Amino acid sequence: MQKRIITLLFAIAPAIASTPAETAIRKAQEEIAKKADYFPNYNALAMAYARRARETSDVAFYAMAEATLKKSFALAPENYEGLKVETWLLLGRHEFAKAREVAARLNRQTPDDVTVYGYLADANAELGNYEEAVEAAQWMLNLRPGNVPGLTRAAYLRELHGDLEGAVEFMQQAYDSTPYQELEDRAWLLTQMAHLHLAAGRLAEAEKFAMGALGVFPDYHYALGVLGQVRMEQKRYEEAVGLFQKRYAAAPHAENLFTVGEALEHAGRHEEAARAFAEFERQALKESELADNANHELMAYYTDYAHQPEKAQRIAERELTRRHDAFTLAAYAWSLAGTGDYQQAGVEMQKALAFGLKDTRVLEHARAIAEHSATVE
């Protein structure tokens, strides 16, 4: 099956005249024009805007979705489907604790809604409540075996627990079950498979799937990012710079600028890297107190490039008041190592690795901490 899909990846894709989200937006607007007092139409439009936000990485669509959702609640306060859209938006804004709270309330109201279990899985995974996330994903597959949202959540959780092959298997099943016309969904799934192959060290496979995603959805920002990571691993740094710059132009977020700086630094373009990092720091600090932030990248910058691990540690401690996921714990451990506190760094890193995470950078940091600790002993 994998060989069949890889062959299909490079079939000439038709030009995208209208994306799935754009089509959904237009249809919802048409329905509102016909019946402006029917609240489900506003829910549909809000969700379509949210999907467009994922397609483009343009947060303005989240604001449009929120404004539209207010119209739904004005017509039918606290309506169930509207609250589901609100939960999606909360997740998109990285307000994971609040999303978990709303999703839990919806789950008590309708305990067999697969979508709500998906939101519980997402929120709990980001908060570091991995047992609860696994339970929610399992409920999704129990209620509706083989459903695509359940498979993708299960795949992500398998990845977090170190089962990369199982994660690829589930993503492949999800891809096989996704309708052909859902271009962005298919591109997202191909990008996730590219990411998983990259995590497993299979650069050729990662490249094929990333290129396939770009064939399905040209200039897809997520796929540009993964392909850039592949080029970094291949030490093709100039190509990585180009891909990361293209992604940042399409999705001008601080975390995307950080990767531009990294690639420029590896390419030996140190002055340009310094300028990119300086602008990244400015942007990241501006949003550091917000839920949707670039704090993980900011911690990496202060530890690895600016050599100011105390700043990284302070940011990590603040982030840990919001979430205890493996990546935040690992970033905290690395900042502690940067300050010379290898003993506590080892303790915190073990907490991060307890879930089975096999992220390449995290494992490199874990080895460095362990080696230094052994030397000291």
Protein Blocks (a to p, Z undefined) as FASTA:
>chain_A
ZZmmmmmmmpccdddfbafklmmmmmmmmmmmmmmmbmklmmmmmmmmmmmmmmnopakl
mmmmmmmmmmmmmmmghifklmmmmmmmmmmnopaklmmmmmmmmmmmmmmbfklmmmmm
mmmmmnopamlmmmmmmmmmmmmghiaklmmmmmmmmmmnopamlmmmmmmmmmmmpcfk
lmmlmmmmmmmmmmmmmmnopaklmmmmmmmmmmmmghiaklmmmmmmmmmmnopaklmm
mmmmmmmmmmccfklmmmmmmmmmmnopamlmmmmmmmmmmmmmmmmmpmbdcklmmmmm
mmmmnopaklmmmmmmmmmmmoccfklmmmmmmmmmmnopamlmmmmmmmmmmnopacfk
lmmmmmmmmmmmmmmZZ
